[in-house]
Amino acid sequence: MKLLITNKANQKLEAFVGLVETEISGMAKSNRNKDGDIVITDFIIFDQEVTGGSTIITDESQARFLNELMKKDADTKEWNVWWHSHCDLGVFWSATDDATIEEHTGQSYLISLVTNKAKKMKARLDLYPKDTSPFDIKTHAQIDIDEDDIEIYQTEAEQKEEEKYEKEVEKLDVEFNKKLEKIEKKYSVKDNKATETFCQKEINKKVKTKVYEIERNKNHGFVNNQSKHQKEPKKKWNWFDGIIVDLKEEDDYFDKQIGFRFSK
């Protein structure tokens, strides 16, 4: 036998437990599915006095709740789960828990659930010797439901709601990307044109195409492509020291200063 808790109901349980620094308790609504598992669909709390180790629910609060259910022609037997938290302690059945469960022997059965802030859970099913039990057990019995047999699941309605949410998010994501693409295109084009214009001006100002002087060999008539720049004075700006060096001494200079030679 498993204990199944709907995702929406579990969110309420975690909020109830997480928002207080003491124990807290209440009731939950459950039914059985076609596989015989217990399915919890809702959690509530009553007026109560709490401490770090106990909760006391007022009878008046429970009576008002049952009265409201009867006014709505709701089935009060569906509210058959007693739950409480142990705050920061582990999940187990204390002597106080056992006594509280024994107080419900006037009905045919009781499902109990204990949890804590760490979201650990433990449950049990207590059946009493009455023929009205839907579990059809004629003698008193206690059936433990360990954490491995407690599952959080999505109902069909919750799955449909999540699918609607995902579709809405996907739609918004598509619209966002389209708008972002338009904005990027609008401003990136302007930036590119401005950058290209600036770079073109810099190129026109600072970049000169190398010109070769064509000479004819008197003996053989061959063309000699000797660079015009090679015939200019052999002086050069030195990048590292900001000094003028004689190009014929350049190789020796870099050998001495930085320990390597430029390839020729």
Secondary structure as GFF3:
##gff-version 3
##sequence-region A 1 264
A	DSSP	beta_strand	3	6	.	.	.	ID=ss1
A	DSSP	alpha_helix	7	18	.	.	.	ID=ss2
A	DSSP	beta_strand	25	32	.	.	.	ID=ss3
A	DSSP	beta_strand	38	45	.	.	.	ID=ss4
A	DSSP	beta_strand	48	50	.	.	.	ID=ss5
A	DSSP	beta_strand	55	57	.	.	.	ID=ss6
A	DSSP	alpha_helix	59	71	.	.	.	ID=ss7
A	DSSP	three_ten_helix	76	78	.	.	.	ID=ss8
A	DSSP	beta_strand	81	85	.	.	.	ID=ss9
A	DSSP	alpha_helix	95	102	.	.	.	ID=ss10
A	DSSP	beta_strand	109	115	.	.	.	ID=ss11
A	DSSP	beta_strand	121	127	.	.	.	ID=ss12
A	DSSP	beta_strand	141	145	.	.	.	ID=ss13
A	DSSP	three_ten_helix	147	149	.	.	.	ID=ss14
A	DSSP	beta_strand	150	153	.	.	.	ID=ss15
A	DSSP	alpha_helix	156	206	.	.	.	ID=ss16
A	DSSP	beta_strand	212	216	.	.	.	ID=ss17
A	DSSP	beta_strand	223	227	.	.	.	ID=ss18
A	DSSP	three_ten_helix	228	231	.	.	.	ID=ss19
A	DSSP	beta_strand	235	237	.	.	.	ID=ss20
A	DSSP	beta_strand	244	246	.	.	.	ID=ss21
A	DSSP	three_ten_helix	247	249	.	.	.	ID=ss22
A	DSSP	alpha_helix	250	258	.	.	.	ID=ss23
###
